[in-house]
Amino acid sequence: MKPVKRVQSIDLSGIRKMFDMVGENSINLALGEPDFDTPQYIRDAVKDALDEGFTHYTGNTGIPELREAITHKLQRENHIETSPEQVIVTVGASGALYSSINALVEEKDEVIIPDPGFVAYDACVKLSGGRSIPAPLKDENEFQMKAEDVLELVTPHTKAIVINSPGNPTGAVMEKEDVKGLADIAHDYDLMIISDEIYDQIIYEKKHYSPARYCDKVITINGFSKTYAMTGFRIGYLAAPSEVMEDILKIHQYSVTCATSISQKAALAALQGPQDSVKEMRDEFKRRRDLVVGRLRSMGIDCHQPHGAFYVFPSAKNPEKLVEEALKKDVVLVPGSSFGKYGEGHFRISYAASYQDLEKSMDQLESLHW
């Protein structure tokens, strides 16, 4: 059978490759998954849904009460004016990303993506037949996406701009003026912004700004995996302008039909229940960040202090060799090149592991010959 070119053009995730190397005694700092248990009240909602027999298809866009709760969340926390009719509940934020890009992009279209950036951005663009244009996130800007850098990349073929704040793999949080600047670019050049805001509740010293506050040409993507430690539930959502909703729904409908029924009930409980656990997890992530950044700097390693998410993106002379040596010490890291060409010369540490494991892993890294 002849290989499909658009599939051959992408690689399997470098993050997952490292995850597959995890040994029985390894400390996994490669995967972006909170180590906390899903809060009890959310798990109880799943049990109740099962007891009630809520195990059948839902509407393609999701149950009405969840879409209503998502609308309230976006209005209250992100200052985005939307409606339940503009919301689709998806199979994780990844499902929202895939459906959005495939609804917008076709052959010869260009999509500007952050580099270094989440591995799925480039893959989804290529699977749609489009072309990724990397916007370099520079060390000197603490890896923030700058509007002036993006503007230089806009061509007649540009269809969309992907932004991610707080960002993976860098933990960078964009400033208000850059978010607004990108919204202005989208308005002026008739482009769509795809804003991945999955880490919007995991911010430490700064504030989160959604581009949909400043422009109506934005698809806002979010989910429950990171904020509520619900990775296995595979539940996310998007809010989009009316003009693209039907096309996005077509991709969503024919790829997954609908999100899992009991996961939707869990997501509803997450939004409507007590939010104490969100703050507790965020405070603990900050404590872990301070440990990792402090230890790295004490080793003489160049490292920006991230202001969001749960990643550190230090620089190293030979990160591939470092990752290889760390693996021998049972510490699993990810080379920065996995996140794009501008990620070279760096490596990623996820501090979504326990404080004790982070202390052990820093001891092991310190024992390496830098």
ChimeraX attribute file (.defattr): number of C-alpha atoms within 10 A of each C-alpha:
attribute: neighborCount
match mode: 1-to-1
recipient: residues
	/A:1	3
	/A:2	4
	/A:3	7
	/A:4	8
	/A:5	11
	/A:6	14
	/A:7	13
	/A:8	10
	/A:9	10
	/A:10	16
	/A:11	10
	/A:12	11
	/A:13	15
	/A:14	17
	/A:15	20
	/A:16	12
	/A:17	13
	/A:18	19
	/A:19	17
	/A:20	10
	/A:21	13
	/A:22	17
	/A:23	13
	/A:24	7
	/A:25	9
	/A:26	16
	/A:27	20
	/A:28	26
	/A:29	24
	/A:30	26
	/A:31	20
	/A:32	21
	/A:33	18
	/A:34	22
	/A:35	12
	/A:36	15
	/A:37	10
	/A:38	20
	/A:39	18
	/A:40	9
	/A:41	14
	/A:42	23
	/A:43	18
	/A:44	13
	/A:45	20
	/A:46	20
	/A:47	16
	/A:48	15
	/A:49	18
	/A:50	14
	/A:51	10
	/A:52	9
	/A:53	10
	/A:54	15
	/A:55	12
	/A:56	9
	/A:57	13
	/A:58	17
	/A:59	15
	/A:60	18
	/A:61	23
	/A:62	22
	/A:63	20
	/A:64	15
	/A:65	13
	/A:66	24
	/A:67	24
	/A:68	16
	/A:69	18
	/A:70	27
	/A:71	20
	/A:72	19
	/A:73	15
	/A:74	19
	/A:75	15
	/A:76	11
	/A:77	13
	/A:78	18
	/A:79	16
	/A:80	21
	/A:81	14
	/A:82	20
	/A:83	18
	/A:84	19
	/A:85	16
	/A:86	19
	/A:87	27
	/A:88	28
	/A:89	30
	/A:90	32
	/A:91	23
	/A:92	24
	/A:93	23
	/A:94	22
	/A:95	22
	/A:96	28
	/A:97	29
	/A:98	22
	/A:99	24
	/A:100	25
	/A:101	25
	/A:102	21
	/A:103	19
	/A:104	18
	/A:105	22
	/A:106	17
	/A:107	12
	/A:108	12
	/A:109	19
	/A:110	24
	/A:111	31
	/A:112	24
	/A:113	27
	/A:114	28
	/A:115	25
	/A:116	27
	/A:117	28
	/A:118	21
	/A:119	20
	/A:120	16
	/A:121	23
	/A:122	24
	/A:123	21
	/A:124	22
	/A:125	28
	/A:126	25
	/A:127	20
	/A:128	20
	/A:129	18
	/A:130	25
	/A:131	23
	/A:132	21
	/A:133	19
	/A:134	19
	/A:135	25
	/A:136	21
	/A:137	22
	/A:138	16
	/A:139	16
	/A:140	8
	/A:141	11
	/A:142	17
	/A:143	24
	/A:144	24
	/A:145	27
	/A:146	20
	/A:147	18
	/A:148	12
	/A:149	13
	/A:150	20
	/A:151	16
	/A:152	9
	/A:153	14
	/A:154	20
	/A:155	11
	/A:156	8
	/A:157	13
	/A:158	22
	/A:159	23
	/A:160	25
	/A:161	25
	/A:162	21
	/A:163	25
	/A:164	25
	/A:165	26
	/A:166	30
	/A:167	29
	/A:168	26
	/A:169	29
	/A:170	34
	/A:171	27
	/A:172	28
	/A:173	27
	/A:174	25
	/A:175	17
	/A:176	13
	/A:177	12
	/A:178	17
	/A:179	23
	/A:180	19
	/A:181	19
	/A:182	23
	/A:183	25
	/A:184	18
	/A:185	21
	/A:186	23
	/A:187	17
	/A:188	9
	/A:189	15
	/A:190	13
	/A:191	19
	/A:192	25
	/A:193	26
	/A:194	26
	/A:195	21
	/A:196	26
	/A:197	21
	/A:198	26
	/A:199	24
	/A:200	24
	/A:201	19
	/A:202	22
	/A:203	23
	/A:204	16
	/A:205	9
	/A:206	13
	/A:207	15
	/A:208	21
	/A:209	23
	/A:210	24
	/A:211	28
	/A:212	26
	/A:213	16
	/A:214	18
	/A:215	18
	/A:216	19
	/A:217	23
	/A:218	25
	/A:219	26
	/A:220	27
	/A:221	26
	/A:222	28
	/A:223	28
	/A:224	23
	/A:225	23
	/A:226	23
	/A:227	24
	/A:228	22
	/A:229	19
	/A:230	25
	/A:231	18
	/A:232	12
	/A:233	19
	/A:234	19
	/A:235	27
	/A:236	26
	/A:237	28
	/A:238	29
	/A:239	27
	/A:240	25
	/A:241	19
	/A:242	15
	/A:243	10
	/A:244	16
	/A:245	19
	/A:246	13
	/A:247	16
	/A:248	22
	/A:249	21
	/A:250	15
	/A:251	19
	/A:252	26
	/A:253	17
	/A:254	11
	/A:255	12
	/A:256	13
	/A:257	19
	/A:258	22
	/A:259	28
	/A:260	20
	/A:261	20
	/A:262	22
	/A:263	22
	/A:264	28
	/A:265	22
	/A:266	26
	/A:267	26
	/A:268	20
	/A:269	19
	/A:270	23
	/A:271	17
	/A:272	14
	/A:273	12
	/A:274	12
	/A:275	13
	/A:276	9
	/A:277	16
	/A:278	17
	/A:279	13
	/A:280	11
	/A:281	20
	/A:282	19
	/A:283	15
	/A:284	14
	/A:285	25
	/A:286	22
	/A:287	13
	/A:288	22
	/A:289	26
	/A:290	14
	/A:291	16
	/A:292	24
	/A:293	21
	/A:294	14
	/A:295	18
	/A:296	18
	/A:297	13
	/A:298	11
	/A:299	14
	/A:300	10
	/A:301	16
	/A:302	15
	/A:303	19
	/A:304	20
	/A:305	19
	/A:306	26
	/A:307	23
	/A:308	30
	/A:309	32
	/A:310	29
	/A:311	28
	/A:312	27
	/A:313	29
	/A:314	22
	/A:315	19
	/A:316	19
	/A:317	12
	/A:318	14
	/A:319	21
	/A:320	19
	/A:321	13
	/A:322	21
	/A:323	21
	/A:324	16
	/A:325	16
	/A:326	19
	/A:327	20
	/A:328	12
	/A:329	17
	/A:330	19
	/A:331	26
	/A:332	28
	/A:333	25
	/A:334	29
	/A:335	26
	/A:336	28
	/A:337	19
	/A:338	24
	/A:339	28
	/A:340	18
	/A:341	14
	/A:342	20
	/A:343	24
	/A:344	19
	/A:345	17
	/A:346	25
	/A:347	26
	/A:348	28
	/A:349	25
	/A:350	28
	/A:351	28
	/A:352	26
	/A:353	21
	/A:354	16
	/A:355	17
	/A:356	10
	/A:357	17
	/A:358	24
	/A:359	14
	/A:360	14
	/A:361	22
	/A:362	18
	/A:363	12
	/A:364	15
	/A:365	20
	/A:366	16
	/A:367	12
	/A:368	11
	/A:369	7
	/A:370	13
